[in-house]
Amino acid sequence: MSQIKLISRASRVLSGAAGRSELALGEAVSAQPQRNHTSVRTMASQRKTLTLETLNPNIKTLEYAVRGPLVIRAAEIEKELEKGAKKPFKRVIKANIGDAHAMGQQPITFIRQVLACVVNPELIDSGKYPSDVQERAKAILAACGGQSVGSYTMSHGIELIRRHVAEYIERRDGHPAKWQDICLTGGASNGIKNCLQLLCNTVDGKDSGVMIPIPQYPLYSASLAEYGLGQIGYYLDEDKNWGLDTAELERAFHEGSKTHAVRALVIINPGNPTGQVLTRANIEDIIRFAHKHQLFVFADEVYQDNVYAKDSQFFSFKKVMTEMGAPYNSIELASFMSISKGYMGECGLRGGWMELVNLDPDVQANLYKAISAMLCPTTLGQTAVDCVARTPRPGEPSYELWQKERTAVLESLNQRAKMIVDTFNNMEGFSCNVVQGAMYAFPRIDLPPKAIEAAKAENKQPDVFYAFKLLEETGICIVPGSGFGQRPGTYHFRTTILPQPKLLQEMLDVFKAFHANFTKQYS
C-alpha cells in the first residue's frame, strides 16, 4: 500500500477522535519515524481474527440442504412478492421442510390449553378450561422452581415429566423404562447432537465414524462434519421400497473400517426423507448386526405416530431388542422422540426426549454433565412433551376432542400421502415409492440429457438445477435429493406431504404443468 493511501485511510479513521483535519494528520504521520507506520496501518485496517482461512474447517464443510440456498432464495422471492414484483405465481409454497403449522395444520387444543395455563396461571381457575387441563397445569407448575415456567429446570428436564415419558414408553412397548434414563431435549436434534459428541475420539489410531442411511436427514451429515466424525453411508434399496438389508450394512461397515473406527449406527424409522417403515424382522436383523460389530445404535423414531400404510406398523428398537433377549438386549441404544412431528407438529416449541439404554453409567453421567452446560430445555417445550407423553384418558373431559383432532390430522396426512404418490407416479419420468410413514415423499426423476448439460453449464447438480427452475417459475420450494444423498446417476427430491389438501392439489397441478414444459424445453 502506498504511503499516500495509508495516510488517507488513517486520517479518515482517526480525524474525528483526534480533532485534526486530514491535512494535519497527514503532516503528523509524515513527520513520524518509519517504525510508526505499522501502528498506523494496524489502527487503519485492523486484520480480522476470523477469516475463511482461520475459520474452523468443520464449519466450512458443514451443509444443511433443508435450509440451504433454495430456501434462502425462496425467502427472497417472498419479499419480492410483498413489494409487488410480477411473478408467474402469487405465493411461495414451502414444501421443503416438515413444519406442519406453517402449512396450515391446527394446534391440538389440549396442548395449547395446558400451555396457556402454565404461562398465565390466572387462567387455571377462570372456569374457561376443562378440569384435566387445570390439574395438569397445576402439577407442572408445582414441579417448577417458584411455581413458574420462567425458572430453570434440571438440565435433563423436570422429573415429573421424565417420569411421565417413562410411563409412555412402558405403555408403548410393554416393558419397563427407567425415568432416570430419560433426558428431555430441545427437540430431538439437540439430543442427537449431544450423543454424537460422545464419539469424538480416536480409537486404535483412527478417527471415529458413524454409519448413516443414504438418503438421510441432513442433520446427521451436517453434525458429523461439524464434529469431525467420519460419515459412513449405507444405501437404502429404492427398488424394495427403500428397504435395508444387512449385506449392504456389512459392505458399508467394512469399507468404512478401512479409514475409521466405525462405532455407531443411525437408523431413521419411519424414514426421512424416504417414508418407509421397517418391519420387525428387519429391525431384528439390524440389531444382530449392531451386536456383532459392537455398535452404538441411534434410533431416530420421531415419526412413530406417522404410520399410514395398511400393512405397516411401528416397532421401537427398545421393544424389539428387549424381546430378542440376551445377548441382543445389551446393545447400547439412544432412541429419540420429538413433539415437532406426529399429530402435534409443535416445531417451534422445541420439545423432545431421548431414552438411554445400556450406557456405561460413567458415560451417561458425563453426558448429563455436558448437557448441563446448556442449562435446560425450554419449559414450554417440556410442558408440551408432558401433554404428548400423558395424553387425556377415556372419561376425562378433554379426551373426546383430543381423540377427534388427533385422528383428523393423521387421516388427512394419510390421504395427502396417497395424493402425492399417485400424482408423481402418473407423471412422465417419475417414480415414487409408497409413503408408508413420516411426512415426506422422495420421488425419483429421470432428467433429460440436455437438462443435465444445462445444469453443468451453470455449475449445478442436475437435481439442484431442476429445483431452482421449479422455484423461479412456480414458487414451489423442494429439496434436491443430492442434499440427502442418493446413488450416483440417480436424481430425486424431497417434498413434504404437509400442505393442506386444497393447497396440495394446487401445488401438484402446478408441478405437473411445470414438468411438462421442462421436459419439452430440454428434450
C-alpha positions in Angstrom: 0.0 0.0 0.0 1.4 3.5 -0.9 2.2 6.0 1.8 -0.4 8.4 0.4 -3.2 5.8 0.5 -2.1 4.8 4.0 -2.2 8.3 5.3 -5.6 8.9 3.7 -7.1 5.7 5.3 -5.6 6.5 8.7 -6.9 10.1 8.6 -10.4 9.0 7.8 -10.4 6.7 10.8 -8.8 9.0 13.3 -9.8 12.5 12.4 -13.0 12.6 14.5 -11.3 11.3 17.6 -8.2 13.4 17.4 -10.0 16.6 16.3 -7.5 17.0 13.5 -8.0 17.8 9.8 -6.9 15.2 7.2 -4.1 17.6 6.2 -2.8 18.0 9.7 -3.0 14.2 10.3 -1.1 13.7 7.1 1.6 16.0 8.1 1.9 14.4 11.5 2.1 10.9 10.0 4.7 12.1 7.5 6.8 13.5 10.3 6.8 10.3 12.3 9.8 7.8 12.1 9.2 4.8 9.8 8.6 2.5 12.7 5.3 4.2 13.5 3.8 3.4 10.1 3.0 -0.2 11.3 0.9 1.1 14.2 -1.0 3.5 11.9 -1.7 0.6 9.5 -3.0 -1.5 12.3 -5.3 1.2 13.5 -6.4 2.0 10.0 -7.3 -1.5 8.8 -7.5 -4.0 11.7 -7.0 -7.6 10.5 -9.9 -9.9 11.2 -9.3 -12.5 13.9 -11.6 -14.9 12.0 -11.4 -15.2 8.2 -12.2 -18.1 5.9 -8.6 -19.2 6.2 -8.7 -19.3 10.1 -12.3 -20.5 10.5 -13.0 -23.9 11.9 -12.7 -26.1 8.7 -15.5 -28.3 10.0 -17.9 -25.4 9.9 -17.0 -24.7 6.3 -17.6 -28.3 5.4 -21.0 -28.4 7.1 -24.0 -28.2 4.8 -27.7 -28.4 5.6 -29.8 -28.7 2.5 -33.2 -28.4 4.2 -32.4 -24.7 4.9 -29.9 -24.2 2.1 -29.6 -21.9 -0.9 -33.0 -22.8 -2.3 -34.7 -21.8 0.9 -32.8 -18.6 1.1 -33.9 -17.8 -2.5 -37.5 -18.7 -1.6 -37.4 -16.1 1.2 -36.1 -13.5 -1.2 -38.9 -14.3 -3.6 -41.4 -13.9 -0.8 -40.1 -10.4 -0.1 -40.1 -9.6 -3.8 -43.8 -10.6 -4.0 -44.6 -8.4 -1.0 -43.0 -5.4 -2.8 -45.3 -6.0 -5.8 -42.9 -7.9 -8.1 -44.5 -9.6 -11.1 -44.2 -13.4 -10.9 -46.0 -16.2 -12.7 -47.3 -17.2 -9.3 -48.9 -15.5 -6.3 -47.2 -17.2 -3.4 -44.3 -19.4 -2.4 -45.2 -23.0 -1.3 -42.6 -24.2 1.1 -42.6 -28.0 0.6 -39.0 -28.2 1.8 -39.4 -28.6 5.5 -41.6 -30.6 7.9 -43.2 -27.6 9.5 -46.8 -28.6 10.0 -48.3 -25.5 11.5 -46.6 -23.3 8.9 -48.5 -25.4 6.3 -51.9 -24.8 8.0 -52.2 -27.7 10.5 -54.2 -26.5 13.5 -52.7 -27.0 17.0 -54.1 -29.7 19.3 -56.4 -27.9 21.7 -55.4 -29.8 24.8 -51.7 -28.9 24.3 -52.4 -25.3 23.8 -54.8 -25.0 26.8 -52.2 -26.5 29.1 -49.6 -24.1 27.7 -51.9 -21.2 28.2 -52.5 -22.1 31.9 -48.8 -22.6 32.8 -47.9 -19.3 31.1 -50.7 -17.4 32.8 -51.8 -19.3 36.0 -54.7 -16.9 36.4 -56.4 -18.9 33.7 -56.4 -22.1 35.8 -59.3 -21.1 38.0 -61.0 -18.9 35.4 -63.5 -21.6 34.5 -62.6 -21.5 30.9 -60.7 -24.8 30.7 -61.6 -28.4 31.5 -60.7 -29.8 34.9 -58.0 -32.2 33.5 -56.2 -29.2 31.9 -56.3 -27.4 35.2 -54.9 -30.3 37.0 -52.1 -30.8 34.5 -51.1 -27.2 34.6 -51.1 -27.2 38.4 -48.9 -30.3 38.6 -46.4 -28.9 36.1 -46.2 -25.5 37.9 -45.7 -27.3 41.2 -42.7 -29.1 39.7 -41.1 -25.7 38.6 -38.9 -23.5 40.7 -41.1 -20.8 42.3 -44.0 -22.4 40.5 -43.2 -20.5 37.4 -42.3 -21.7 33.9 -39.9 -18.8 33.8 -37.5 -20.7 36.1 -34.6 -23.0 35.1 -35.3 -26.7 35.4 -32.8 -29.6 35.9 -30.6 -29.8 32.9 -32.1 -33.1 31.8 -35.6 -31.9 32.4 -38.4 -31.8 35.0 -38.5 -35.0 37.0 -42.3 -35.2 36.9 -42.3 -35.1 33.1 -39.4 -37.6 32.8 -41.5 -40.0 34.8 -44.4 -39.5 32.5 -42.2 -40.2 29.5 -41.0 -43.4 31.1 -44.7 -44.4 31.6 -45.4 -43.6 28.0 -42.6 -45.9 26.8 -43.8 -48.7 29.1 -47.3 -48.5 27.7 -46.0 -48.4 24.1 -43.5 -51.3 24.4 -44.9 -53.4 27.3 -41.6 -53.3 29.0 -40.2 -51.2 31.9 -38.4 -47.9 31.4 -36.4 -46.0 34.0 -37.2 -42.4 34.3 -33.6 -41.7 35.2 -32.6 -42.8 31.7 -35.0 -40.2 30.1 -33.5 -36.9 29.2 -35.7 -34.1 27.9 -34.3 -32.2 25.0 -34.8 -29.1 22.9 -36.3 -31.2 20.1 -34.8 -34.5 19.0 -32.0 -32.7 17.2 -30.3 -31.5 20.4 -30.3 -35.0 21.9 -28.9 -36.5 18.7 -26.1 -34.0 18.6 -25.3 -34.4 22.3 -24.9 -38.2 21.8 -22.8 -37.8 18.6 -20.4 -35.7 20.6 -19.7 -38.6 22.8 -18.0 -40.3 19.9 -15.5 -37.6 19.1 -12.3 -39.5 19.8 -9.7 -41.7 18.1 -9.8 -45.5 18.6 -6.8 -47.7 17.7 -5.3 -44.7 15.9 -8.4 -44.0 13.7 -10.9 -41.2 13.9 -14.4 -42.4 14.8 -17.0 -43.0 12.1 -20.8 -43.2 12.2 -23.0 -45.2 9.8 -25.9 -43.3 8.4 -28.5 -44.2 5.8 -28.3 -42.8 2.2 -30.6 -41.0 1.7 -30.5 -39.4 5.2 -31.8 -36.5 7.1 -29.1 -33.8 6.7 -28.9 -33.2 10.4 -26.6 -36.2 10.5 -24.2 -35.3 7.7 -24.1 -31.7 9.0 -23.4 -32.8 12.6 -20.8 -35.4 11.6 -19.0 -32.7 9.6 -19.3 -30.2 12.5 -17.7 -32.7 15.0 -15.1 -34.1 12.6 -16.7 -37.6 12.7 -16.5 -39.8 9.6 -19.6 -40.3 7.6 -20.0 -44.0 6.6 -23.0 -44.2 4.2 -25.1 -47.3 3.7 -27.6 -47.3 0.8 -31.3 -47.9 1.2 -32.8 -50.1 -1.6 -35.2 -47.9 -3.6 -36.4 -50.9 -5.6 -37.5 -52.6 -2.4 -39.4 -49.5 -1.1 -36.2 -48.1 0.5 -35.6 -51.3 2.4 -32.5 -52.1 4.3 -30.5 -55.3 4.1 -27.6 -56.5 6.3 -25.4 -57.3 3.2 -25.3 -53.6 2.5 -24.7 -52.8 6.1 -21.8 -55.2 6.1 -20.4 -53.7 2.9 -20.5 -50.2 4.4 -19.0 -51.2 7.7 -16.0 -53.0 6.1 -15.4 -50.2 3.7 -15.7 -47.5 6.4 -13.4 -49.5 8.7 -10.5 -49.0 6.3 -10.3 -45.4 7.3 -12.3 -45.0 10.5 -13.1 -46.8 13.7 -16.8 -47.4 13.0 -18.6 -47.1 16.3 -22.2 -46.2 15.8 -25.2 -46.9 13.5 -28.0 -44.4 12.8 -31.5 -45.8 11.9 -34.3 -43.5 10.9 -37.7 -45.2 11.3 -40.1 -44.2 9.9 -37.8 -42.9 7.3 -36.9 -39.3 6.5 -36.8 -38.5 3.6 -37.9 -41.8 2.2 -41.1 -42.5 4.2 -40.5 -46.3 4.7 -41.5 -48.2 7.9 -39.2 -51.0 8.9 -40.6 -54.4 9.5 -40.0 -56.2 12.8 -37.8 -58.8 11.0 -35.8 -56.0 9.5 -35.2 -54.4 12.9 -34.1 -57.8 14.4 -31.5 -58.2 11.6 -30.2 -54.7 12.3 -29.9 -55.4 16.0 -27.9 -58.6 15.3 -25.6 -56.6 13.0 -25.1 -53.9 15.7 -24.4 -56.5 18.3 -21.9 -58.3 16.0 -19.9 -55.2 15.5 -20.4 -53.6 18.9 -22.1 -50.5 17.5 -23.9 -47.8 19.5 -27.4 -47.5 17.9 -29.1 -44.2 17.3 -32.8 -44.9 16.8 -34.4 -41.8 15.3 -38.1 -42.6 16.0 -39.6 -39.1 15.8 -42.2 -40.2 13.3 -43.6 -43.1 15.3 -47.1 -41.7 15.2 -46.9 -41.2 11.5 -47.7 -44.6 10.0 -50.2 -44.8 7.2 -49.8 -47.9 5.1 -52.3 -50.6 6.0 -49.7 -53.4 6.4 -47.1 -51.2 8.2 -46.6 -51.0 12.0 -44.1 -49.1 14.1 -41.9 -51.2 16.4 -39.4 -49.4 18.6 -35.8 -50.6 18.7 -36.1 -50.8 22.5 -39.1 -53.1 22.3 -37.5 -55.4 19.7 -34.1 -55.8 21.4 -35.7 -56.4 24.8 -37.9 -59.2 23.3 -35.0 -60.7 21.4 -33.3 -61.3 24.8 -29.7 -62.0 25.5 -27.2 -61.1 24.1 -29.0 -58.6 21.9 -30.8 -56.8 24.8 -27.4 -55.5 26.0 -26.5 -53.2 23.0 -26.1 -49.5 23.7 -29.1 -47.5 22.4 -30.3 -44.0 22.3 -33.8 -43.5 21.0 -35.2 -40.1 20.1 -38.7 -38.6 20.0 -40.0 -35.1 19.2 -43.1 -33.1 19.6 -42.4 -31.4 16.3 -43.8 -34.3 14.2 -46.6 -36.9 14.8 -50.0 -35.4 15.1 -48.7 -32.5 17.2 -46.5 -30.5 14.8 -45.2 -28.2 17.5 -41.9 -27.5 15.8 -41.3 -24.0 17.3 -41.7 -25.1 20.9 -38.6 -27.3 20.7 -39.5 -30.2 22.8 -38.4 -33.8 22.8 -36.7 -36.6 24.7 -34.2 -39.4 24.4 -34.1 -42.7 26.2 -30.7 -44.0 27.0 -30.4 -47.8 27.3 -27.4 -49.8 28.4 -24.9 -46.9 28.5 -21.9 -47.2 30.8 -23.0 -45.3 34.0 -19.9 -43.1 33.9 -20.5 -42.3 30.2 -24.1 -41.4 31.0 -23.0 -39.2 33.9 -20.6 -37.4 31.6 -23.3 -36.9 29.0 -25.6 -35.3 31.6 -22.6 -33.2 32.7 -22.1 -31.9 29.2 -25.8 -31.2 28.8 -25.8 -29.2 32.0 -23.6 -26.6 30.3 -26.6 -25.7 28.1 -28.7 -25.2 31.3 -32.1 -26.8 30.3 -34.6 -27.3 27.5 -37.4 -24.7 27.4 -40.1 -25.2 30.0 -42.8 -24.7 27.4 -41.3 -27.4 25.2 -41.2 -29.7 28.3 -44.8 -28.8 29.0 -45.8 -29.9 25.5 -43.8 -33.1 26.0 -45.8 -33.9 29.1 -49.1 -33.4 27.1 -47.8 -35.9 24.5 -46.4 -38.4 27.0 -49.6 -38.3 29.1 -52.5 -37.7 26.8 -56.1 -37.3 28.0 -57.6 -40.7 29.1 -61.1 -42.0 28.2 -63.6 -40.4 30.6 -61.5 -37.3 31.1 -63.1 -34.0 29.9 -60.5 -33.4 27.2 -60.4 -36.9 25.8 -63.1 -36.8 23.0 -61.8 -33.5 21.5 -58.2 -34.7 21.7 -59.0 -38.0 20.0 -61.1 -36.3 17.3 -58.3 -33.8 16.5 -55.5 -36.4 16.6 -57.5 -38.8 14.3 -58.3 -36.0 11.8 -54.7 -34.9 11.5 -53.4 -38.4 10.9 -56.2 -39.4 8.5 -55.6 -36.2 6.5 -51.9 -36.9 6.3 -52.7 -40.4 5.0 -54.9 -39.0 2.3 -52.2 -36.5 1.3 -49.5 -39.1 1.2 -51.6 -41.1 -1.4 -52.3 -37.9 -3.4 -48.6 -37.2 -3.8 -47.6 -40.7 -4.7 -50.5 -41.2 -7.2 -49.7 -37.8 -8.8 -46.0 -38.4 -9.2 -46.4 -41.9 -10.5 -48.7 -40.6 -13.2 -46.1 -38.1 -14.4 -43.7 -38.9 -17.2 -40.2 -39.7 -16.0 -41.2 -40.0 -12.3 -41.4 -43.0 -10.0 -42.4 -42.7 -6.3 -42.5 -45.4 -3.6 -45.5 -45.6 -1.3 -45.2 -43.3 1.7 -45.7 -45.8 4.5 -45.0 -43.2 7.2 -43.3 -39.9 8.2 -44.2 -36.7 6.4 -42.3 -36.8 3.1 -42.1 -38.3 -0.4 -38.8 -38.9 -2.2 -39.7 -39.4 -5.8 -37.1 -40.3 -8.5 -36.9 -38.2 -11.6 -35.3 -39.0 -15.0 -33.8 -35.8 -16.2 -33.3 -35.3 -20.0 -29.6 -35.2 -21.1 -30.0 -31.5 -22.3 -31.1 -30.6 -18.8 -28.1 -32.3 -17.3 -25.8 -30.4 -19.7 -27.6 -27.1 -18.8 -27.0 -27.8 -15.1 -23.3 -28.4 -15.7 -23.1 -25.2 -17.6 -24.4 -23.4 -14.5 -22.1 -25.4 -12.3 -25.1 -27.0 -10.5 -26.1 -30.6 -9.7 -28.9 -31.6 -12.1 -31.5 -32.0 -9.3 -30.5 -28.6 -7.9 -30.9 -27.1 -11.4 -34.4 -28.6 -11.6 -35.4 -27.4 -8.2 -34.2 -23.9 -8.9 -36.2 -23.8 -12.1 -39.2 -25.1 -10.3 -38.9 -22.4 -7.6 -38.4 -19.5 -10.0 -41.2 -20.5 -12.3 -43.8 -21.8 -9.9 -42.9 -20.7 -6.3 -42.7 -24.3 -5.2 -39.7 -24.9 -2.9 -38.5 -28.5 -2.6 -35.1 -30.0 -1.5 -32.9 -31.7 -4.1 -32.0 -35.3 -3.5 -28.3 -34.5 -3.5 -28.9 -32.8 -0.2 -29.8 -36.1 1.4 -27.5 -38.4 -0.6 -28.5 -40.7 -3.4 -27.0 -43.4 -5.6 -24.7 -41.9 -8.3 -26.5 -41.3 -11.5 -30.0 -41.0 -9.9 -31.9 -37.8 -9.2 -34.6 -37.3 -6.5 -36.1 -34.6 -4.4 -37.9 -34.4 -1.1 -41.3 -32.8 -0.7 -43.4 -32.7 2.4 -47.0 -34.0 2.4 -47.9 -31.2 4.8 -49.7 -28.6 2.6 -53.4 -28.8 3.4 -55.4 -30.8 0.8 -56.6 -27.8 -1.3 -53.2 -26.2 -1.4 -51.5 -29.6 -2.0 -53.8 -30.2 -5.0 -52.9 -26.8 -6.4 -49.2 -27.5 -5.9 -49.4 -30.8 -7.6 -51.4 -29.3 -10.6 -48.8 -26.6 -11.0 -46.0 -29.1 -10.6 -47.4 -31.3 -13.4 -47.6 -28.3 -15.8 -44.1 -27.2 -14.9 -42.7 -30.6 -15.5 -44.4 -31.0 -18.9 -42.9 -27.7 -20.0 -39.5 -28.5 -18.6 -39.4 -31.9 -20.4 -40.5 -30.2 -23.6 -37.8 -27.5 -23.3 -34.9 -29.9 -22.6 -36.0 -32.9 -24.7 
